[in-house]
């Protein structure tokens, strides 16, 4: 069984791996960032993020978010002293739809079941801090179980010839184990569902 979730984030950014001086952003969040947000929602800590490997997610936005460019202090090394101001692109008013199902995920309860429990009964979850999509400052404003509206949207669809290469799994200890896929942005009605857009967390 697949569930659909509505997420609103006032501002956020998702830096492509190959970005250098200028901090640009993908136009939509990559699957790895959404998976991390869902794990945070249900109280799974980073060191246990492999717990729900095999979960399948699909993503769409109602429209591509507007972008703004800001000047902020960015770290350029491992110490606080290695920082300097630079430009960064931000997405404004992200309106995201997430479909979630078991996929080849083993174990029970599944991530989808935990997400439903966290949304319907948040006091049952032990977690720390605000819920973010990406960096800790990109706080989620709304997350709710909801069916998508009867309107057009833009889906993130796996496509071997797609323009965007996005991470579906990020390994923070060994970058060689990070996994990416190619995607295209495909317009179609949101109520058409996630068929053809599922991605399993590897």
N, C-alpha and C positions, 0 to 999 in steps of 0.2 A: 504494500500500500504506500502510495506517495502522498506526502503532505505539502502544502504550499504555505510559505511564510512571507510576510511583507516587512521590509526593513527600510527605515528612513535615517539618513545620516546627513547632518547639516553641511559638513565639509570633510573631505578625506583625500588621500592621494595614494597611488600605488606605483612606485618607481620601477620602471623596467630595469632588468639586471644590467643591461649594457649602457645605462645612463652614466654620464660622467659629471662634468662640471654643472651643467644645467639640469636641475631636478625636474624632469618632465614626469608625466603620469599616464598610465593606461586610461582609456576612456571609461572603463568599467572595472570593477574589482576582479582579480583573478580567483579561480577556485580555491587556491591555497589560503588566501586571506579570508574567504568566507568560511572555509572549514575551521580555521583558527578561531574565528568569532563564535561559531557554534560550539566549539569545545569549551571556550571561555564561558559561554552562557550556561552550560550544564555542569561547570565546575571541574573540568578535566585540566590538569596542569600540563605545562609544555613538555615536561619530561615523560609524560604518558600519552602524548598525542597520537601515537600509533595504535591506541586502543580501538579506534573505530576505522581503521584502514579497510577499504572495500566499500564504505558508504558511498552512495551515488548522489550527486547533486547536479542541478541544472540552474542556470541563472538567466535573468532577463531584467531589463530596466524599462520603465514606461517611456523614457526618452533619454537621449544622451545628456548627461549633466553639463551645465555651463562650466567653464573653466576660468579661474582667476590666477594671477601670478603675484606672489608675495615675496618680500625680502625677509629672510630669517637667518638666524645663526645655525649653521649646520656643522656637525662633527666630521672632521676629515681624518681622524685617526682613532686610537684607542683611549686617549686621555682627554679630559675636559679642556686642557690647554690647546688641543689641536682642533680648534673651531674657528670659523670665519663666516661672515655674512655671504649669502648667495641667494639666487632666485630659485623659487620652487613653484610649480604648477599645482593647483588644488582643484578638485571637483566640488561643485557647489550644489547642494540639495539633491543628493543621490536618493532616488526612489527605486529600490531593488526588490525583485521577486526571486525567492529561492524555493526550488522544489527539492525534496529530500526523500530518499527511500533506502532500503537495506543494501541493494546491490549484492556484492560478494562478501559483505561484512559478516564476520562470525561473532558469536556470543550474543548474550541478551542481558539487559535490554539494549536495543539498537540506539544509534545516535538519534534517529527520528523519534523514537519513543521517549528518550531523555529530553529532547527539545520540547515536545508536547507537554511533558510534565513540568519543565522549567517555566514555560509560558503560562500554563493554567494554574500552577501551584508554586510560585517562585520561592516561598519560604521553605520548600523542601530541598532546595539546592544550597550547598555550601560553596561559596566562591568569594573572591576578594576584588575590590575595586570596581570602577565603572566598566560597562560593556563597550568595547571599541571594535571598530572594523579597520584593522591595520594598526597604526601607531596608537599609543594610549591616549593621545589627545583627540583622536577622531572618534568621539563618543557617539554611540547609537542613540537616537532620539526616540524611535519607535521600533519595536519588534513584536509581531503579533501573528497568530494563526489567521489566515484570511485567504479567500478565493480571489484570484485576479479579476479586475473589472473588464467589462466588455469594451475594450479599446485596443488599439495597436500598440505593440511594444517592440523592443529590439532584443533578440536572444543571442547569447554567447554560444555559438555552435562549433563543435569540433570539426576541423577541416584541415587536411594535410597540406592544402595550398593556401590556407588562411593567412591574412596579413599579420596577425598578432601571435607572438610566441609568449605564452603565459605559464607561470609555475602552477602545477597541480599538487606538488609536494615540495616543501622547503626543509632541507636538513641543515640545522644551525651549527652542527658540529663538523660535518663533512660536506662541502659544497658539491663534491662529485656525485653525491647521492640525491641532490635536488633533481626533480623531474619536471619537465615542461611539455606542453602540447601546443599545437597551432590551432587557432580559432579564427572564425569569421563572425562579424556582427550581422545578423539576419533579421530584417523587419518582418513581423507577422503578428496576428492577434494574440494577446496575452492568454486568452481563454483557450487557445489551441493546445496549451500545455507544453510539457517538456520533451515530448517525443523527438528523438534525433539530437537532443542536446545534453543527454546524460554524460557525466564524467565520474568515473570511479576513482576515489582517492587511492593511489597506488601503494 
